[in-house]
Amino acid sequence: MDKSKLILPIGILLGCIILGGFFYASQVTKQQSIERQHQIDLQAKIETDKAKAEQDKKEYIVKRTKDCYDYETAERKKFNNVVGSYYSEVRDTCFVRFKLDKTAKTKTECSRIFYTAVPDQNTVSKIAGDTAIYDLADCLDNTFSKGI
């Protein structure tokens, strides 16, 4: 075969390979761009969901705190020894505190009760710790708490 007859098919073949390479590279770049955009969208959705969950939690706590105050108000109408109320997020419970008529315990007695309830400060669960702290406060203030 003559060299001049091979030049045209080789040129066409090389041109097709070069064009194909450019087309392939542009498709790879396009796919990477799409994947990056999906990742950005997913991250934005996760952040939005976190913010919404946090807002919902705050609204729930506000509602429960208001319910707790309403419960305290109702208890004040029934009893004359209501001291106050608090909402425990850890236990998701409202507590109304009532003054006791009996003699108050000393700080030493209350501390002994607290440390008996919570012997190991490092392994105490949030609920047990929350309970022990409020029980200590009740002991020191000569009150008791009723939860709903």
Sequence and secondary structure as in RCSB ss.txt:
>XXXX:A:sequence
MDKSKLILPIGILLGCIILGGFFYASQVTKQQSIERQHQIDLQAKIETDKAKAEQDKKEYIVKRTKDCYDYETAE
RKKFNNVVGSYYSEVRDTCFVRFKLDKTAKTKTECSRIFYTAVPDQNTVSKIAGDTAIYDLADCLDNTFSKGI
>XXXX:A:secstr
  HHHHHHHHHHHHHHHHHHHHHHHHHHHHHHHHHHHHHHHHHHHHHHHHHHHHHHHHHHHHHHHHHHHHHHHHH
HHH S EEEEEEETTTTEEEEEEE SS    HHHHHHHHHHH S TTT  HHHHHHHHHHHHHHHHTEEEEE 
